[in-house]
Amino acid sequence: MTENAPQHTDLPTAWNPADEEAAIYQRWVDAGYFTADANSDKPPFTIVLPPPNVTGSLHMGHALNHTLMDAMTRRRRMQGYEVLWLPGMDHAGIATQNVVERELAGEGVSRHDLGRERFVERVWEWKAEYGGKILDQMRRLGDGVDWTRERFTMDTNLSRSVQTVFKKLYDDGLIYQAERIINWCPRCHTALSDIEVEHSEDEGELVSIRYGEGDDAIVVATTRAETMLGDTGVAVHPEDERYAHLVGTEVELPLTGRRIPVVADEHVDPEFGTGAVKVTPAHDPNDFEIGQRRDLPPLTIMDERGVITAPGPFEGLDRFEARPAVVAALREQGRIVTEKRPYLHAVGHCSRCDTVVEPRLSLQWWVRVEPLARAAGDAVRDGRTQIHPPELAKRYFEWVDNMHDWTISRQLWWGHRIPVWYGPDGETVCLGPDEEPPTGEGWHQDPDVLDTWFSSGLWPFSTLGWPDATADLAKFYPTSVLSTGYDILFFWVARMMMFGLYALDGIQPFEHVYLHGLIRDADGKKMSKSRGNVIDPLDWMNDYGADATRFTLARGANPGADMALAEEWAAGARNFCTKLWNATRFALLNGANVAGPLPEPGALTEADRWILGRLDAVVSEVDTLLEQFQFAKATNALYHFTWDELCDWYLELAKVQLAGEHAGSTRLVLGHALDTVLRLLHPIVPFITEKLWTALTGGESVAIAPWPGEKEGFARFTDQDASARITDLQKLVTEIRRFRADQGLKPGQRVSARLSGAGFAALGGHEDAIRSLVRLTEPGESFTASASLEVALSGGLVGVELDLSGAVDVTAERKRLRKDLAAAEKELKQTEGKLGNQSFLDKAPAEVVDKIRVRRDTAAADIDRINARLAALPAG
């Protein structure tokens, strides 16, 4: 392109995401950029999408994780890897069954009215019509997943994987059936694993009850008085001398007429309460263990609905009706020693329906996890799998090293049916996927289904075709990175590690586990509907665009750390996109191009060499940070380089150069700098970079453009002398701008000025640029300086003398300054108020507090500056 390049561009004047994003995304999909080739000779890079629930929709946590996974896969694709990002959904047993049951209730029927087979058909119909909304929302966000490999945990092949693993575990003695205390949801009518129970501090009451009479009396305390109907013992510590005379005797259990033994057990804490505990083996996990050790029989007094079944006056009452009724009856008999209410204590709730969970003795299927968990721990300890950030490995070990056997059966109809058949004569047969079930009278399959986490634990390899030896499995397993929130490190990550190592003969399911934090509001509080502080990422995408949403999330994504989020940051990210758009459009309008090689360093200006040297540094910095999963630091580095250095400085310097003898080389430098920045930014903001990069370069797509690296050759332009002079220029311009503002000059107002001194002589070649950047004209014959300043640079002092006669409206300036002063004082008051609130300081993340401190200090400095300026204004 010649120096007289045509001044035009096909880019519209503004970037409108709503008009562009959907078409850009569909073009990527149609071109097959996201479709992986298992037969490629490129090195593989694999991520399996943590499968969202089929009932789910995109929330801000999804948006964060998907942004980071997309950034990783887009970068690797540009680096020449064969990238597979495999999408899919989880069947979400309890959640989905609840949704369909609510739908049926609206029609006046239940699942039992339909029967199992028809109900499961109805769930599939619901899934086909309503499920997977989140997949469409992923397209909005720009997820570069391989849609040709979309999977669902109830797909035929994934079901084969589930049956294969179950059969293998069963044959190896690692799956067994046993009657134990489990978490039971009286609403969902199913067992729950520990990870499906959410605990909260609930108000209740703590009642102390006297069992027995006189010297043989013993007092126990409970928050669940109704369970006393199922007590089969009272336990004390073996060394508690207060109760030594009672151990081995019996006391009468009030309201029942039964006598129960007093036993000694080391589980009892003699320092807590009275040092005596009631033992209800069928309704409490700790009591069950005491009962096993002390031969206390379990007595079930409540059904699966939470209704009392013990014969007597309380039979037929719901547990929460029975509780006050039992206390009233005990009080009437004079058995209540103390009552404490309200009493805050931890209560488990079903994570799906929020019903209070009831511990319940039940026959369930279990996984014997000890050898599996040990292998999962070893894989991290020996480095086969690395956890990022490394400090979270400790949490992982705390979990896998102390894992309890896992209850995997669920009393549901939607899910993977347990592949066990029972015969008429007590036979039990476990079948693999290719085995025919037994037939004949009396044979029936176990009615339960498997915990959803069982099938999702197989996700990294079941989605690649295992147990068959597929090309996908050979190419893309083990997967490269698992990206997820640290909150499910224990639940999902550990299970995938256990199953992957077990099923694939010790091959870990992923090489790296990257754990990001949780998203909180601007004050560091957890987002919840009750607080009204939930941010919907779809709203942000509608208002600011997908790129701005992604940029905001990536810029806050420090490994393992929670992120405080505010809408103003999304607005700031949109402004960044606008800045990038305007810079590229300006460059194109002025003939910027990448058509030829860059000139040799000696043929370039100092500004050109400076920006290319800085570009080399930022390429290296961003590359290193992304390898370390430091998304926030990498995004921040790109933000400041693009905005502060490329747009605010180099573009302004380029405007001067484009009017002079270096126009041709400036167009090339500008083109190459923008080309590189757009490629660096593409993994974070894919849509706008696609539009700008194709307009700038004429290339097919930035999605398949090479990732910037050493081959760019920018290192040869690094010039320390040029860098030092540009640094001096920046300092001088900044100080003059600040002085102009203090003098009340408008940003675009031109005034005449004289520049002098050794420092200015050292910058002599940049005088035109300096005057252009700070709106200073050459002094005329009648020039008279009315204001001056000195700026110390590395080359010496620069004297700046300005003629401000008639340039400042003192009355208007005083009004403006007083308005600014009021705003600064208000900001100081607000920030000091927050920093003086101890509750806020205790709850807010450190980075939020630090930002408020900076705002406070800035406001205080502004007040001093404005007051000084007001004092310096002439009277009038």
C-alpha positions, 0 to 999 in steps of 0.5 A: 500500500502506498503512502497515498493509500485510499482513506476508506474502510468497510467498518461501520462507525460503531461496533454493535454486538447485537447486529454481528455476534450471531452471524460471526458465531454461525460462520465459525461453526459452518467453517468447522473451526471447532470440529476436532479431527481424531486422525490429525497429526497435530498435538491434542488439547482436550477439555470436556465441558463440565456438563450443566444440568439439562434443566439449567440456564446460564448463570454468571458462574457458568459464564466465567468458567466457559469464558476461561475454557474458551480462551484456553481452547482458542489460544491452543487452536491458534498455536497449532493444536488439534483442539477438542472442547467437548460439550454436553449435559447431565441428566440431573436425576433429582432436578429433572424428575422434580421439574416433570413431576411439578408439570404432571401435578399441574395436570392433576396426575402423579408419576405413579398414575403414569407408571415407570415406563410412561413417566420416563418417556414423559421425561424424555419428551420434556428434555426434547422440548425444554431441556438444553436451553443453556446450550443455546446460551453458550452460543451467545457467549461464543463457546467454541465447542465441537457441536458434532460431539455433543453428549448427554449422560443418558446417551446409549454409549454413556449408559454402556460406560456406566454399566461397564464400570458398575459391573467391574466395581461389583466384580472387584468387590468395590460395590456392595449393598448395606443398611446404613444411615443415609441422608433422606429427602422426605420430599423427593423420596430418595437418598442423597449423598453428602454433596447433595445436602446444603447446610445452613444455620437454622433457628430451632430449640434445644431441649434437655430431657430427664430420663429415669428417676432420682439418683438414677436419672440422667439428662440428655439434650436434643434439637429433634425431640421427636426422635426420642421415640426411637431411642434404644440407649443412652451413652456416656464416656467410659471415664466420666465418673458422674455416670459410672454407677449407671453404666450397665443399668437401664432407665425408663424412656419417657412416653414409651414405657420401654426401658433402655440401657446406659452404655459407655462409648468413647464417642461421647464428649463429657465436656459437651452439655450434660455429658450424656447423649440419647442414642437413636440408631435408626435416625442419626449417623453417629448414633448408628455407629454407637449402636453398632459398637454397643449392640443397640438395635435400630428402631425406625419410628418415621416413614419415608415421608417424615411421618411418625410410625411409632405406635401411640399418640404421635402416630401419623403426625408429620415430624415437625408436628410431632416435635412440639407435641412430644415436648408438650407431653414431656413438659406435662410429665415434668421431664423437661429440664431446660428449653433454649429457643431460638437455638441456632444450629446447622441443618441439612437441606436437600439441594434440589427442593430445600426440604430439611433432610432426615437421617434415615436407616436404609438399604442402599448401594455403596462404593467402597472408596478407599482404594479408589481415593488412595489412587486419586491422591497418589495421582496428584502427589506424583504429578500426573495431575497438577492442581492450580493454584497449588495451594488448593491441593491441600483441600483435595488431599483433605477430601480424598484422604478422608473419604467415606464410602459413597451411597450411589443408589437413588429412589428415583425413576429418571436415571441409570437403572442399577444393573442388578437383577434378583431371582425368585430364590434369592439370586442376585446377578449384576450384568454388563451392557452386552449381557442379557437379563435373566428371564422367567417368573420372579426375576426383577431388576433393582428399582433404584437408579444411580446417583447422577455423580456416578455417570458424570464421574465417567464424563472425561472418558465415556464421552470419548467412546469408552469402553470401546477403543475409539480413535477419539479416546486414543487421541484425546485422553487423557484430557488436558485441563479441567476448569471448574470452581473450587467449590466442587473440587471434592465432589466432582473432581475427586470422583472423576479422578477415582473412576478415570484411574480405575477404568483406564488402568491408572491413566489420569483423566486430566493433566491439569485441574484449574480451579477458579473462585466464586463470583460475588457482588461488588461488596464481596457478598455471595449472590443470592435471589433473596439478597436481590444481587444476582447478575444475569449474564444474558442481561450483560450480553444484551446490554454490553455484548458478549465480548464485554461480558467475557472481558470483565470476567476474565479480568477478574479471574485470579486462580482460586480467588473469589471475584467481586463483580459490578456492572460498572466493570462491564460498562468499562469493558464495553468502553475498551471494546469501543476504544479498540474499534475506534483505533482499528477504524482510524488505522484503516482510514489512514491506510494501515496494513500488514501487506509487507514486512516491517522495515529494518529498525534504522528506517523507523522512528523512535516511536515505531521502535518503542511500540514494537519493543513494547509489543514484543514484551507484552506478547511474552508476558501474556503468553507466560501468564496464560500458561500459568492460568493467570487470566486476570493478569494476562487480560489486565496486561492486554488492557493497559498495553492496548489502551494506555500505550497503543491507543493513548500514545502510539496512535497519537504519535502516529497521527503526526507521523502520518502527515510526514515522511514516515507515513509509509512505515507508520502504516505498516507498524500500526497495521502489524501492532493491531494485527498482533494485539487483535490475535492476543485478544481474540481468546478473550474477546472473540467477536470484535477481534474477528470483525476487526482482524478480517477487515485489517488483514483480509484473512479468513478468520482470526480463529485460525490465525497463528498465535503471536510468538517469537516468530513475529520478530519484534524483539529486534526493534527493542531500543532502550534509548528510544524507549527512554526518550518516549518515556520522557516524552510521556512524562513531559506531556502528562505534566503539561496536561496536568498543568493546563487542567490546573490552569483551567484550560479546556482540553482542546484549547490551544495556547502559545508556549515556549519550550526550552532547556537541556531536556527539551533539546534531548527531545528535539526530534519530537517537538511536533508530536509534543505540541500536537499532544498538548495543544501548544502553538509556536510563540509569536513575536508578541508572546508574553509568558503568564504561567510556567512550569519546569519538568525534570526528565532524564536528559535534563530540565524542560522549561515550559512557558505559556501565554494564558492571557484571555484564555481562562474564564475565572468565574466559570473556572471557580464554579467548575472547581467548586463542583469538582470539590463537592464531588471529591468530598462526597467520595471521601465521605463515602469511602471513609464510611465503608472503611470505618465499617468493621462488618464490611471489612470482615466480609469484603475480599481484600481486593475490594477493600484495597480499591476503596482505599485507593479511591479514598486516597485519590479523593483526599489528593483531589481535595488538596489540589482543587483547594490549591487551585481555588486559592491561586485564582485571581479575585473576582 
